[in-house]
Amino acid sequence: MKLKRGMIIDVNLDPTLGSETGKIRPCIIVTNNTYNERVPVIQEEKG
């Protein structure tokens, strides 16, 4: 999946520390598209 600025994706926010929100939550991509194309910063689980 190619990430684009403004996309909303489900992200697993575990593990957490203290009272941070965990579980799977919707998150918005805020980095610009050039950065997203050049720097792989996610791990995608298929299944």
N, C-alpha and C positions, 0 to 999 in steps of 0.2 A: 504494500500500500504506500503510495506517495503522499507524504504529509504536505498540506498547504496551509498557509496562514488563514485563520478563521474557522478551520475545520473543528468539529466537536467529535472527540473519540472517547471511548470507555477505557479507563486506565485503572489498573490494580495498584492502589496506594499503600499496600502492605509491603514491608513491615512498617510499623509506626512507633513513635516514642511518646510516652505520656498520654495526653488527651488528644493527640492528632487524629484527624479523620482517617479511617481505614476503608477497607472494602473496595469494590469497583465503583468508580464515580465518573461522571462525564467531565472531561477537561477540554479546554479550548487551546488550539495552537496559536501562540503569540509571536513566535520567531518568524523572520522573513523567509520567503521561499528560497532565496539563494542559499541561506544558511542551512535550511532543511535539506536541500539537495546535496550539500557537500559534507555535512557532519551527521553521520548516523548516530542518533542519541537514544534510540529505542530498541527494545527487544520485542519482536512480535511472536506471540504464541499461536500456533494454528491448532484448530481442533473443534 
